[in-house]
Amino acid sequence: MAKLNKEDFISALKEMNLLEIKELVDAMKEEFGVDPSAVAVAAPVAGGAAADEAPSTVTVSIADAGAAKVAVIKVVKEITGLGLKEAKDIVDANGVVKENIPTAEADEIKAKLEEAGATVEVK
């Protein structure tokens, strides 16, 4: 099997949808015993001064779907454009709704999800 370089890997990631990327991360966890998302989150903190500045892009994820899970699934489906099953999988896994988005968009998404009854994390 040919070895992928960084640019090819990133190009392949750009073509994946959110669910496919989640499955890739899960497979990496299983294969290597390492959570690649934890490394990605920890890397910017190592930058020192950059950690003090507000991030220009953030990730919105669900911490808890709450009692109105169906309403939260509908909102996730609307936000992501995914199918009902994929949106349900994200909500069930308390997963990432959107990554690398501007903070203003993240605030709008957070408001919609909280209105539906979810507890939301913005990182």
C-alpha positions in Angstrom: 0.0 0.0 0.0 1.3 3.4 -0.9 2.1 5.8 1.9 -0.1 9.0 1.9 1.5 12.3 2.4 0.0 15.0 4.5 -1.5 16.9 1.6 -3.2 13.8 0.1 -4.6 13.0 3.6 -6.0 16.5 4.1 -7.5 16.4 0.6 -9.2 13.1 1.4 -10.6 14.6 4.7 -12.0 17.6 2.8 -14.1 15.2 0.7 -15.6 13.4 3.7 -18.8 14.4 5.5 -18.9 14.7 9.3 -20.1 11.2 9.9 -17.3 9.7 7.8 -14.7 11.7 9.7 -16.2 10.6 13.0 -16.0 7.0 11.9 -12.3 7.6 10.9 -11.5 9.0 14.3 -13.2 6.0 16.0 -11.2 3.6 13.8 -8.0 5.4 14.7 -8.9 5.1 18.4 -9.5 1.4 18.0 -6.4 0.7 15.8 -3.8 2.8 17.7 -5.4 3.3 21.1 -5.0 7.1 20.7 -7.7 9.7 20.6 -6.6 12.0 17.7 -9.1 14.7 18.7 -7.4 15.0 22.1 -4.1 15.6 20.3 -5.7 18.2 18.0 -7.2 20.1 20.9 -4.0 20.0 23.0 -1.7 21.1 20.2 -2.8 24.8 20.1 -2.4 25.1 23.9 1.3 24.2 23.6 1.7 27.4 21.5 1.9 29.6 24.6 0.8 33.1 23.7 -1.6 31.9 21.1 -3.6 30.2 23.8 -4.4 33.6 25.3 -6.1 34.9 22.2 -9.7 34.1 21.3 -9.9 31.5 18.6 -11.1 32.5 15.2 -12.7 29.2 14.6 -14.4 26.9 17.0 -16.1 23.5 17.3 -19.7 23.0 18.5 -20.5 19.7 20.1 -23.4 18.3 22.2 -22.6 17.6 25.8 -26.1 16.3 26.6 -29.2 15.9 24.4 -31.5 16.5 27.3 -35.1 15.3 27.6 -36.2 16.6 24.2 -33.9 14.4 22.2 -36.1 14.3 19.1 -36.1 18.1 18.9 -32.3 18.2 19.2 -32.0 15.6 16.4 -34.2 17.7 14.2 -32.0 20.8 14.8 -28.8 18.9 14.2 -30.3 17.5 10.9 -31.2 21.1 9.9 -27.8 22.5 10.8 -25.6 19.8 9.3 -27.7 18.9 6.3 -27.3 15.2 7.2 -29.9 12.6 7.1 -32.1 11.7 10.1 -30.0 8.6 11.0 -26.7 10.5 10.8 -28.1 13.3 12.9 -29.4 10.8 15.5 -26.0 9.1 15.6 -24.3 12.5 16.4 -26.8 13.3 19.2 -26.6 9.7 20.6 -22.8 9.9 20.7 -22.8 13.5 22.1 -20.7 14.2 19.1 -19.4 17.2 17.1 -22.1 19.1 15.2 -19.8 21.5 13.3 -16.1 22.0 13.3 -13.8 25.0 12.4 -16.6 27.5 12.1 -16.6 31.2 13.0 -17.5 32.1 16.6 -20.6 34.1 15.4 -22.0 31.0 13.6 -21.1 28.8 16.6 -23.1 31.1 18.8 -26.2 30.9 16.5 -25.9 27.1 16.4 -25.5 26.9 20.2 -28.6 29.1 20.7 -30.7 26.8 18.4 -29.5 23.6 20.1 -30.1 25.0 23.6 -33.5 26.2 22.6 -34.3 22.6 21.6 -33.1 21.4 25.0 -29.5 20.3 24.5 -26.4 21.2 26.5 -23.8 22.5 24.1 -20.0 22.8 24.3 -18.1 25.4 22.2 -14.4 24.8 22.0 
